[in-house]
Structure formats: C-alpha cells, structure tokens
C-alpha cells in the first residue's frame, strides 16, 4: 500500500468491498478481459483505486494500459469482468445522471447551435426551463463563448468545440466528471489554455474528477494525485501526490516544483527523458 492508501494486492474480492459515501469512487479488484480473434486479452488486472469527494485524480500511462477502459467501467459504459466499482457509495451497474463524461472528440450535433448543444443533456431529461437556458449561457460565457452562442459547430475551432463539450458536461451539475483525453487532439497553446479553464471550473463547481491523459505535465498540473499505470496487463504501478496549492496558474508548468513531481511520475512509470 502506498502512503495514500492505494493497494495493488489482488486478494480482495467483490464480497469484501465496503462502499463508503465519503469516496466519490472506489474500485476494488477490477479486472477486464476481452476476446480478440478468439484469443483472450486482459485489459485490466486487479485494479484497486479510489477518488475522494472533491478530489482531482489523473490516470497516466502508455497506450494499452487500460486507462480508458477503467474510465468506462467507472462511468457504467462497460462492465468489469471481476471486481466492483462504487460511485458515491452505490455499486455501478449502468450510467448515472450525476456522472459527466467527456471524450477526446466533442461529438457536437452539427445542426444545433452552440447554445442548443450545451442544453442537450437537459433536453434528454425534460424540457429546458428559462433557468436552464440562463445557466447554459453563463457556462458558455465562462469558457469564452459568449459571442458564439448562435454559431454552429462547423464555424468553431477545435478548441472552441471542446469548450462547448465542457459546458455541456457541466450543465447537469455532475458530482463526478470522467475526462478521457479531452484536449489530446489540440495544439499545445490551445491545450494549455483549456487546462487552465478546466482547473478553474472544476474547483469552482466542487466536482470530483478523474482525467485520463498521456501527458505527464498535464496530469500533474491538474491533479491532486497522479496514478501511474502499466501494460501487459493493464495495472496500477503506483501513485504520486501533487502537494501544489490551488488555484494554479498555467505558468506553474515551467516551475522547478512541478518538474520535480513530473520526474517522480516518470520514475514510477519507469521511463527516462522527456515525454
């Protein structure tokens, strides 16, 4: 067990899980297997992890380590082969309305305006009220899109589209946000700006967050903890605490304090040099 209580033992089973509402997420003994060309493939092996209420945890590791698979299991989009996951003290059996999920692609509807795309999660549940529309406008203004609410996705840059997607996730006031490389396809300048906005918005909303990323500096800048994962099979190698005060400015990326933590994460991952 690490100093933060992370356990990599595979001895716990679903019968020994104790769901605790003080945790936004608890995963115990989670494994996931697929069959590829009639050959079993183990994507995750005996993963144990937790997320405290209000905490921001980054999952980082190479392709194929099961980061996205784990995120989908937590979100109820996939079922674990073995093990248990709870969200807010309740076992995960299907997607939940209080869990917001954001992927690398913004998946906006091209025939809907920016405002209409932001309102979509509400429309799925019920007819949006005037208060809902006002909240959507406020969120879009917070991410710098107040002049683009009547525009269509084709008229926006990639970074602007992701801002719409982020606003859409926040519309349902989620208690938990699951972010699967939401800015991975963007240029570095745009990505840094969105990371700054994400840090500010999630802190303001007091939401618990799990971020999947390949970028170690991004994982450290955003996270309270960084969980490092390895491959063959996908598993947790260890974790690193990020004792950096909030709010955080993007200039923090160039400081020795952050670089020291980045180096620790690299050590856990077993890699050298810059990534």
C-alpha positions in Angstrom: 0.0 0.0 0.0 1.2 3.5 -0.8 1.2 6.4 1.6 -2.1 7.5 0.1 -3.8 4.1 0.7 -3.5 2.7 -2.8 -3.4 -1.0 -2.7 -2.2 -3.3 -5.6 -2.9 -6.6 -3.9 -5.3 -8.8 -5.8 -6.6 -10.6 -2.7 -9.8 -8.5 -2.3 -12.9 -9.8 -4.0 -16.4 -8.2 -4.5 -17.5 -9.8 -1.3 -15.1 -7.7 0.8 -16.0 -4.4 -0.8 -17.3 -1.7 1.7 -19.0 1.1 -0.1 -18.3 4.5 1.6 -20.1 7.6 0.6 -17.1 9.7 1.6 -15.5 8.5 -1.6 -16.6 9.6 -5.0 -15.2 6.4 -6.5 -14.0 3.2 -5.1 -12.7 0.3 -7.3 -11.7 -3.0 -5.8 -10.2 -5.9 -7.6 -11.3 -4.7 -11.0 -10.3 -6.8 -14.0 -11.5 -6.7 -17.6 -10.9 -9.2 -20.3 -11.9 -9.1 -24.0 -11.6 -11.7 -26.7 -9.7 -10.7 -29.8 -9.5 -13.1 -32.7 -10.7 -15.8 -30.4 -7.8 -15.1 -28.0 -8.5 -13.7 -24.5 -6.9 -10.3 -23.9 -6.6 -9.0 -20.3 -7.1 -5.2 -20.5 -7.1 -4.7 -16.7 -5.8 -6.9 -13.9 -6.9 -6.5 -10.2 -7.1 -2.7 -10.2 -7.8 -1.1 -6.8 -8.2 2.7 -6.7 -10.2 5.4 -5.0 -11.2 9.0 -5.5 -12.1 11.2 -2.6 -15.1 13.6 -2.8 -13.8 16.8 -4.4 -10.5 15.3 -5.5 -8.9 15.5 -8.9 -7.0 12.4 -9.9 -5.1 11.9 -13.1 -4.5 8.5 -14.7 -1.4 8.4 -16.8 0.4 5.7 -18.7 1.2 4.4 -22.2 -1.3 3.3 -24.8 -2.8 -0.1 -23.9 -2.5 0.2 -20.1 -6.3 0.3 -19.7 -6.8 3.9 -18.7 -9.8 4.5 -20.9 -11.2 1.0 -20.1 -11.1 1.8 -16.4 -12.8 5.2 -17.0 -15.6 3.5 -19.0 -16.2 0.9 -16.2 -16.4 3.7 -13.6 -18.9 5.5 -15.9 -21.1 2.4 -16.3 -20.3 2.1 -20.1 -18.5 -1.2 -19.6 -19.0 -4.0 -17.1 -15.9 -5.3 -15.2 -15.2 -9.0 -15.7 -14.4 -9.3 -12.0 -14.3 -6.8 -9.1 -16.6 -4.0 -8.0 -16.8 -0.2 -8.5 -18.9 2.2 -6.5 -19.8 5.8 -7.2 -21.0 7.9 -4.2 -21.3 4.7 -2.2 -23.5 2.9 -4.8 -22.4 0.0 -7.0 -22.1 0.9 -10.6 -24.4 -1.1 -12.8 -25.2 1.5 -15.6 -24.5 5.1 -16.5 -25.6 7.7 -13.9 -27.1 11.1 -14.4 -24.8 12.7 -11.9 -21.7 11.5 -13.7 -20.5 13.6 -16.7 -18.2 12.0 -19.3 -16.1 13.9 -21.8 -14.1 12.3 -24.6 -11.4 13.4 -27.0 -13.9 14.2 -29.7 -16.5 16.8 -28.8 -19.4 14.9 -30.6 -21.5 18.0 -31.1 -24.6 17.9 -33.3 -23.8 19.9 -36.4 -27.4 21.1 -36.9 -27.6 22.5 -33.4 -26.2 25.9 -32.3 -23.6 26.2 -29.6 -26.4 27.0 -27.0 -28.6 24.2 -28.2 -25.7 21.7 -27.9 -25.0 22.9 -24.4 -28.6 22.4 -23.5 -28.8 18.8 -24.9 -28.3 16.9 -21.6 -31.3 18.8 -20.1 -33.5 18.2 -23.1 -32.8 14.4 -22.8 -34.3 14.6 -19.3 -37.1 17.2 -19.8 -38.0 20.4 -21.5 -35.4 23.1 -20.6 -36.6 26.0 -18.5 -35.6 29.6 -18.7 -33.3 28.9 -15.7 -31.6 26.1 -17.7 -31.1 28.4 -20.7 -29.6 31.1 -18.4 -27.2 28.5 -16.9 -26.1 27.4 -20.3 -25.4 31.0 -21.3 -23.4 31.5 -18.1 -21.3 28.4 -18.6 -20.6 29.3 -22.2 -19.6 32.8 -21.1 -17.2 31.3 -18.5 -15.4 29.4 -21.3 -15.2 32.5 -23.5 -18.0 31.6 -26.0 -20.5 34.4 -25.1 -20.1 35.8 -28.7 -20.7 32.4 -30.3 -23.9 31.0 -28.8 -25.8 31.2 -32.1 -23.0 29.7 -34.2 -22.8 26.1 -35.4 -20.0 23.6 -34.7 -18.6 23.9 -38.2 -17.9 27.6 -37.5 -15.8 26.9 -34.4 -12.2 25.8 -34.0 -11.4 22.5 -32.3 -10.6 24.3 -29.0 -13.9 26.1 -29.1 -15.8 22.9 -29.8 -14.2 21.3 -26.7 -15.3 24.4 -24.7 -18.9 23.6 -25.8 -18.5 20.0 -24.8 -17.1 21.0 -21.4 -20.1 23.3 -20.8 -22.4 20.6 -21.8 -20.9 18.2 -19.2 -21.2 20.9 -16.5 -24.9 21.6 -17.4 -26.1 18.6 -15.5 -24.1 19.7 -12.4 -22.3 16.4 -12.1 -20.8 15.2 -8.8 -18.3 13.2 -10.8 -16.6 14.1 -14.1 -14.7 11.5 -16.2 -12.5 13.0 -18.8 -10.9 10.8 -21.4 -8.1 12.9 -23.0 -10.5 15.7 -23.7 -7.8 18.0 -25.1 -5.5 15.4 -26.7 -6.1 16.4 -30.3 -5.5 20.1 -29.8 -2.3 22.1 -30.3 -0.2 22.9 -27.2 -1.2 26.5 -26.9 -4.9 25.8 -27.0 -4.5 22.8 -24.7 -2.7 24.8 -22.0 -5.5 27.5 -22.1 -8.2 24.8 -21.7 -6.3 23.1 -18.9 -6.3 26.5 -17.1 -10.1 26.8 -17.6 -10.7 23.2 -16.6 -8.8 23.7 -13.3 -10.7 26.8 -12.5 -14.2 25.4 -13.5 -13.8 22.1 -11.6 -12.6 23.9 -8.5 -15.5 26.3 -8.6 -18.0 23.5 -9.2 -16.6 21.5 -6.3 -16.8 18.4 -8.5 -14.7 15.2 -8.3 -12.7 14.4 -11.4 -10.8 11.6 -13.0 -8.7 12.6 -16.0 -7.1 10.1 -18.5 -4.1 11.6 -20.3 -0.8 10.7 -21.9 0.7 14.0 -20.9 2.6 13.7 -17.6 2.9 17.6 -17.1 -0.8 17.9 -17.8 -1.6 15.1 -15.3 0.5 16.8 -12.6 -0.8 20.4 -13.3 -4.4 19.3 -13.0 -4.3 16.5 -10.4 -4.2 16.2 -6.6 -2.8 12.8 -7.2 -1.3 11.1 -10.3 -1.9 7.3 -10.7 0.6 5.7 -13.0 -0.5 2.6 -15.0 1.5 0.0 -16.9 0.7 -2.5 -19.6 0.6 -6.3 -20.2 -1.8 -6.5 -18.4 -3.1 -3.0 -17.6 -2.4 -2.4 -13.9 -1.5 0.3 -11.4 2.2 0.8 -10.8 1.9 3.4 -8.1 0.9 6.9 -7.4 2.4 10.3 -6.7 0.8 13.1 -4.6 0.8 16.6 -6.0 1.1 19.0 -3.0 0.8 22.2 -5.0 -1.6 24.9 -3.8 -4.7 25.9 -5.7 -5.7 27.9 -7.7 -3.0 27.0 -10.2 -1.7 29.2 -13.0 -0.5 27.7 -16.3 2.9 29.3 -15.5 3.2 26.5 -12.9 4.2 24.2 -15.8 7.6 25.9 -16.0 8.4 25.8 -12.3 11.0 23.5 -10.7 8.4 22.4 -8.1 6.2 20.9 -10.8 9.1 19.4 -12.7 10.2 17.6 -9.6 6.8 15.9 -9.4 6.9 15.2 -13.1 10.2 13.4 -12.6 8.7 11.3 -9.8 5.9 10.2 -12.1 8.4 9.2 -14.7 10.3 7.1 -12.2 7.1 5.3 -11.3 6.4 4.7 -14.9 10.0 3.5 -15.5 10.8 5.9 -18.3 13.6 8.3 -18.8 13.9 11.6 -20.7 11.1 13.8 -21.8 7.7 12.7 -23.0 
